[in-house]
Amino acid sequence: MAEGETESPGPKKCGPYISSVTSRSVNLMIRGIVLFFIGVFLALVLNLLQIQRNVTLFPPDVIASIFSSAWWVPPCCGTASAVIGLLYPCIDRHLGEPHKFKREWSSVMRCVAVFVGINHASAKVDFDNNIQLSLTLAALSIGLWWTFDRSRTGFGLGVGIAFLATLVTQLLVYNGVYQYTSPDFLYVRSWLPCIFFAGGITMGNIGRQLAVYECKVIAEKSHQE
């Protein structure tokens, strides 16, 4: 090696991220695919929790219950999850406010567990009326944001996602695509926006965590330049 030459450092391993991908476009595509399948999986699980009323261990009709929803529901949920999961870190980057609160996978997994619990409570917990249930789920959803997010960007996007998703659901039910039992908020249940808000925060946290390595690579390249 000639004098003055320095050996270029090898790629750094930064944990369980897409560490071998340095191209932003390829990284974006892989993260979108991962988020899509996470959304499909959560849609199937949450559909099972909504349908199963009896607490049993591996009931015989469990497979039929998982796939009992319309075929288009899991792909739509997967697509929405990919869009939300990619949007959160993108907005953070453009606003120049990187989200650094509780950035580790253990926190993300706890957030997913709380979200599943909120969805499960909407089907299992009995209240005197839907308003009490809606207020309880709203408090739990805001608590989820405060515990795992605490960013103005996250809260604003969560509210926007809840409004847009509820509007789309109202239109679908109005046109007879499907229906809710005992609707009390026009054509849907009043607690539905709380579920969408919590889901947006959850997928946003997953998307932010998947984007951690891309941000590190960009920072390292900027430093080298």
VENMO-V168437 format. One record per residue. N is the residue number from 1. RES is the residue in one letter. SS is DSSP state (helix for helix, strand for strand, loop for the rest). PSI is psi in whole degrees, 0 to 359 (NA if undefined). NEAR is the number of other ideal C-beta (glycine too) atoms within 10 Angstrom. Layout:
n=N res=RES ss=SS psi=PSI near=NEAR
n=N res=RES ss=SS psi=PSI near=NEAR
This chain:
n=1 res=M ss=loop psi=133 near=6
n=2 res=A ss=loop psi=158 near=4
n=3 res=E ss=loop psi=139 near=4
n=4 res=G ss=loop psi=346 near=5
n=5 res=E ss=loop psi=140 near=7
n=6 res=T ss=loop psi=144 near=6
n=7 res=E ss=loop psi=128 near=6
n=8 res=S ss=loop psi=134 near=6
n=9 res=P ss=loop psi=146 near=8
n=10 res=G ss=loop psi=172 near=6
n=11 res=P ss=loop psi=139 near=10
n=12 res=K ss=loop psi=140 near=10
n=13 res=K ss=loop psi=127 near=10
n=14 res=C ss=loop psi=26 near=13
n=15 res=G ss=loop psi=196 near=10
n=16 res=P ss=loop psi=55 near=11
n=17 res=Y ss=loop psi=188 near=20
n=18 res=I ss=loop psi=70 near=18
n=19 res=S ss=loop psi=342 near=14
n=20 res=S ss=loop psi=357 near=9
n=21 res=V ss=loop psi=119 near=17
n=22 res=T ss=loop psi=348 near=15
n=23 res=S ss=loop psi=127 near=11
n=24 res=R ss=helix psi=321 near=11
n=25 res=S ss=helix psi=317 near=8
n=26 res=V ss=helix psi=319 near=12
n=27 res=N ss=helix psi=318 near=19
n=28 res=L ss=helix psi=318 near=15
n=29 res=M ss=helix psi=317 near=12
n=30 res=I ss=helix psi=317 near=15
n=31 res=R ss=helix psi=322 near=23
n=32 res=G ss=helix psi=319 near=18
n=33 res=I ss=helix psi=316 near=12
n=34 res=V ss=helix psi=315 near=17
n=35 res=L ss=helix psi=324 near=23
n=36 res=F ss=helix psi=313 near=20
n=37 res=F ss=helix psi=328 near=13
n=38 res=I ss=helix psi=317 near=21
n=39 res=G ss=helix psi=319 near=25
n=40 res=V ss=helix psi=315 near=19
n=41 res=F ss=helix psi=314 near=14
n=42 res=L ss=helix psi=324 near=22
n=43 res=A ss=helix psi=318 near=21
n=44 res=L ss=helix psi=317 near=17
n=45 res=V ss=helix psi=314 near=14
n=46 res=L ss=helix psi=328 near=20
n=47 res=N ss=helix psi=321 near=20
n=48 res=L ss=helix psi=318 near=16
n=49 res=L ss=helix psi=327 near=17
n=50 res=Q ss=helix psi=328 near=16
n=51 res=I ss=helix psi=318 near=15
n=52 res=Q ss=loop psi=115 near=17
n=53 res=R ss=loop psi=334 near=9
n=54 res=N ss=loop psi=136 near=5
n=55 res=V ss=loop psi=102 near=7
n=56 res=T ss=loop psi=162 near=10
n=57 res=L ss=loop psi=112 near=5
n=58 res=F ss=loop psi=69 near=6
n=59 res=P ss=loop psi=154 near=12
n=60 res=P ss=loop psi=335 near=7
n=61 res=D ss=loop psi=23 near=11
n=62 res=V ss=helix psi=318 near=13
n=63 res=I ss=helix psi=318 near=11
n=64 res=A ss=helix psi=325 near=10
n=65 res=S ss=helix psi=321 near=16
n=66 res=I ss=helix psi=318 near=16
n=67 res=F ss=loop psi=24 near=11
n=68 res=S ss=loop psi=345 near=13
n=69 res=S ss=loop psi=170 near=18
n=70 res=A ss=loop psi=150 near=10
n=71 res=W ss=helix psi=333 near=7
n=72 res=W ss=helix psi=349 near=9
n=73 res=V ss=helix psi=307 near=14
n=74 res=P ss=helix psi=316 near=21
n=75 res=P ss=helix psi=323 near=13
n=76 res=C ss=helix psi=318 near=15
n=77 res=C ss=helix psi=321 near=23
n=78 res=G ss=helix psi=317 near=21
n=79 res=T ss=helix psi=315 near=15
n=80 res=A ss=helix psi=320 near=22
n=81 res=S ss=helix psi=319 near=28
n=82 res=A ss=helix psi=316 near=22
n=83 res=V ss=helix psi=314 near=16
n=84 res=I ss=helix psi=314 near=23
n=85 res=G ss=helix psi=330 near=28
n=86 res=L ss=helix psi=333 near=19
n=87 res=L ss=helix psi=320 near=18
n=88 res=Y ss=helix psi=304 near=25
n=89 res=P ss=helix psi=331 near=22
n=90 res=C ss=helix psi=314 near=13
n=91 res=I ss=helix psi=319 near=17
n=92 res=D ss=helix psi=316 near=21
n=93 res=R ss=helix psi=318 near=15
n=94 res=H ss=helix psi=329 near=9
n=95 res=L ss=helix psi=349 near=11
n=96 res=G ss=loop psi=25 near=6
n=97 res=E ss=loop psi=77 near=12
n=98 res=P ss=loop psi=137 near=15
n=99 res=H ss=loop psi=119 near=22
n=100 res=K ss=loop psi=9 near=9
n=101 res=F ss=loop psi=119 near=13
n=102 res=K ss=loop psi=58 near=16
n=103 res=R ss=loop psi=79 near=13
n=104 res=E ss=loop psi=158 near=11
n=105 res=W ss=helix psi=330 near=14
n=106 res=S ss=helix psi=321 near=8
n=107 res=S ss=helix psi=320 near=15
n=108 res=V ss=helix psi=318 near=19
n=109 res=M ss=helix psi=323 near=13
n=110 res=R ss=helix psi=323 near=16
n=111 res=C ss=helix psi=317 near=24
n=112 res=V ss=helix psi=318 near=17
n=113 res=A ss=helix psi=319 near=11
n=114 res=V ss=helix psi=320 near=19
n=115 res=F ss=helix psi=315 near=24
n=116 res=V ss=helix psi=321 near=16
n=117 res=G ss=helix psi=320 near=15
n=118 res=I ss=helix psi=317 near=22
n=119 res=N ss=helix psi=320 near=22
n=120 res=H ss=helix psi=322 near=15
n=121 res=A ss=helix psi=328 near=17
n=122 res=S ss=helix psi=335 near=21
n=123 res=A ss=helix psi=334 near=12
n=124 res=K ss=helix psi=324 near=13
n=125 res=V ss=loop psi=131 near=11
n=126 res=D ss=loop psi=126 near=6
n=127 res=F ss=loop psi=168 near=13
n=128 res=D ss=loop psi=326 near=7
n=129 res=N ss=loop psi=169 near=9
n=130 res=N ss=helix psi=335 near=15
n=131 res=I ss=helix psi=316 near=13
n=132 res=Q ss=helix psi=318 near=13
n=133 res=L ss=helix psi=318 near=20
n=134 res=S ss=helix psi=317 near=20
n=135 res=L ss=helix psi=322 near=14
n=136 res=T ss=helix psi=315 near=17
n=137 res=L ss=helix psi=327 near=25
n=138 res=A ss=helix psi=317 near=16
n=139 res=A ss=helix psi=319 near=11
n=140 res=L ss=helix psi=321 near=17
n=141 res=S ss=helix psi=317 near=25
n=142 res=I ss=helix psi=323 near=16
n=143 res=G ss=helix psi=323 near=13
n=144 res=L ss=helix psi=316 near=24
n=145 res=W ss=helix psi=316 near=22
n=146 res=W ss=helix psi=326 near=11
n=147 res=T ss=helix psi=323 near=15
n=148 res=F ss=helix psi=358 near=21
n=149 res=D ss=loop psi=286 near=23
n=150 res=R ss=loop psi=23 near=12
n=151 res=S ss=loop psi=146 near=22
n=152 res=R ss=helix psi=324 near=10
n=153 res=T ss=helix psi=314 near=18
n=154 res=G ss=helix psi=317 near=22
n=155 res=F ss=helix psi=315 near=17
n=156 res=G ss=helix psi=315 near=11
n=157 res=L ss=helix psi=323 near=20
n=158 res=G ss=helix psi=317 near=28
n=159 res=V ss=helix psi=317 near=15
n=160 res=G ss=helix psi=318 near=13
n=161 res=I ss=helix psi=317 near=22
n=162 res=A ss=helix psi=317 near=21
n=163 res=F ss=helix psi=311 near=13
n=164 res=L ss=helix psi=315 near=13
n=165 res=A ss=helix psi=322 near=19
n=166 res=T ss=helix psi=320 near=20
n=167 res=L ss=helix psi=315 near=11
n=168 res=V ss=helix psi=318 near=13
n=169 res=T ss=helix psi=318 near=20
n=170 res=Q ss=helix psi=317 near=16
n=171 res=L ss=helix psi=320 near=11
n=172 res=L ss=helix psi=316 near=15
n=173 res=V ss=helix psi=321 near=16
n=174 res=Y ss=helix psi=324 near=12
n=175 res=N ss=loop psi=9 near=9
n=176 res=G ss=loop psi=18 near=7
n=177 res=V ss=loop psi=318 near=11
n=178 res=Y ss=loop psi=182 near=11
n=179 res=Q ss=loop psi=161 near=11
n=180 res=Y ss=loop psi=147 near=13
n=181 res=T ss=loop psi=138 near=5
n=182 res=S ss=loop psi=58 near=6
n=183 res=P ss=loop psi=140 near=15
n=184 res=D ss=loop psi=1 near=15
n=185 res=F ss=strand psi=84 near=16
n=186 res=L ss=loop psi=252 near=11
n=187 res=Y ss=loop psi=0 near=15
n=188 res=V ss=strand psi=183 near=18
n=189 res=R ss=loop psi=147 near=20
n=190 res=S ss=loop psi=340 near=19
n=191 res=W ss=loop psi=356 near=25
n=192 res=L ss=helix psi=317 near=20
n=193 res=P ss=helix psi=328 near=24
n=194 res=C ss=helix psi=320 near=27
n=195 res=I ss=helix psi=317 near=21
n=196 res=F ss=helix psi=320 near=22
n=197 res=F ss=helix psi=311 near=27
n=198 res=A ss=helix psi=322 near=27
n=199 res=G ss=helix psi=321 near=27
n=200 res=G ss=helix psi=317 near=29
n=201 res=I ss=helix psi=319 near=30
n=202 res=T ss=helix psi=310 near=28
n=203 res=M ss=helix psi=328 near=29
n=204 res=G ss=helix psi=319 near=30
n=205 res=N ss=helix psi=320 near=28
n=206 res=I ss=helix psi=315 near=25
n=207 res=G ss=helix psi=320 near=26
n=208 res=R ss=helix psi=320 near=23
n=209 res=Q ss=helix psi=321 near=22
n=210 res=L ss=helix psi=333 near=24
n=211 res=A ss=loop psi=0 near=24
n=212 res=V ss=helix psi=313 near=20
n=213 res=Y ss=helix psi=321 near=22
n=214 res=E ss=helix psi=318 near=21
n=215 res=C ss=helix psi=321 near=15
n=216 res=K ss=helix psi=319 near=15
n=217 res=V ss=helix psi=316 near=21
n=218 res=I ss=helix psi=318 near=14
n=219 res=A ss=helix psi=319 near=11
n=220 res=E ss=helix psi=320 near=15
n=221 res=K ss=helix psi=319 near=10
n=222 res=S ss=helix psi=322 near=8
n=223 res=H ss=helix psi=321 near=7
n=224 res=Q ss=helix psi=325 near=8
n=225 res=E ss=loop psi=NA near=5
